[in-house]
């Protein structure tokens, strides 16, 4: 059951807008502490490397290449989407934006 006032969010931009943090990641709006938190971990760097070298990939392709559980890759991809480093296309493939 959907609660009253619920809205359909279709992408990261809409989510950030609803949470009223859409400008959080723009240059000049990031504190030193937030910038340190945005540094990429090893898995994020590996995902970026695969997507840069091979082009857009599906989640299962990234899981296979990284050899880690799907939930871990999905969480990392979501973090990267929020950081606007990765975009999920209509066909479900992930693309590196940075």
N, C-alpha and C positions, 0 to 999 in steps of 0.2 A: 504494500500500500504506500502511496506517495503522500507525503505530508503537504498540507496547504502551504502555498507560497514556494513550492519547489520549482526549480527551473531546469531545463535541459541544457547542459554545458557540452559543447561539441569539440572544443579545443582548449589549449592552454591559455590562449589570450582571453577567452571568455571566462575561464576559471579565475585568472588573475584579476580581471575586471570586477567580477562579483565579489572577490575577497578584498577589493580596493587596494591592490598592491601592484597594479599594472606598471607603474613607473619605478618600482623598486630596483630593477636590474639595469636601469639606464645609467650611463656614465654620469658621474657627479652625484648620484643618489645613493652610492654604496659607501658604507663606512669601512674602515680598515678591517674591523672584525668580520663584517659580511664578506669582504673581498677574500679574506683568508679562508672562510668557509666555502667559497666558490672554487678553490683550487681543486684540480682534478685528482682523484685517487687513481690507483693503478688500473682498476677495471674500466673506469671512464676513459682513461687514456688509450687502453687497448681497443675499446669500442670505437673511439675516434679514429684510431689508426686503421682498423678494418673498414670503416665506412669511407674513409678518405681514399684508401687504396683500391677497394673493390666496388665502391658506389653503394647505392641504397641496398639494404639487406633486411630480410624478415627476422623477426624475433628468434625463431627456431634456428636460423642460420647463425646468428650471433651466439646463441646458447651452445651450438655445436663447436664453433671456433674457440670459444672461451673455456669450454668444458667446466661450466659452473651451473648450478641449478637455475631453472627458468625464472623462479621468483626473484632471484638475486639480480639477474640481467634486467628483468622488467622494472624493478625498483630503481636501478641505475639509469635506465632509459627515461623513466618518469622524471627523475631528478635533472637529467640533462635537458629534457623538454622544458621544464620550469626555468632552467638557466638559459633557455633559448639557444642551446648548442646543437640540439637534435630536433628534427621534425618528423612526425609520422605522416606518411602520405596516405591518400585515399585507399590505395591498394594494400596498406598495412606495412609497407617497408619503411625503415628508418633511414634518414638522410642526415649527414653531418653538415651543420651550417657554419661552423666557426672557421 
